[in-house]
Amino acid sequence: MPGVEGWKPGPGSAGGDRDTRWGPLKPVPADPSKGEGQPNASWDPNGHWDVKTGRKGDTVRVLPDGTRVDHDNKPLPRISISPDAARTAAKVTFWGAVAAAGAQIIRALGPVLEGAP
């Protein structure tokens, strides 16, 4: 999970069937105004991990071997991207990075250019 350097055990749900809820060793950046919180994971007695990503309402269910499943442990279909879509994403990412770098250069040179004759 992005931003999580390790996990530590914590108390499970009160009155529930999960004794332990695992949370990050160190808090990860989160903006509560955007519905973000700390991620956590707990073992579901149905045979999978319930992983709360930290985004409101976002739960991922994972078997011990890493397979993503629904609540009934049925594997979820894998998402595939066509080669054309992958090439388009790569181009957009590349040109977006070029534009961002150009904007940084212009901002950095702004004071220099303003004083030019």
Buried (B, 14 or more C-beta within 10 A) or exposed (E): BEEBEEBEEEEBEEEEEEEEBBBBEEEBEBEEEEEBBEBBBBBBEEEBBBBBBBEEEEEBBBEEEEEBBEEEEEEEEEEEEEEEEEEEEEEEEEEEEEEEEEEEEEEEEEEEEEEEE
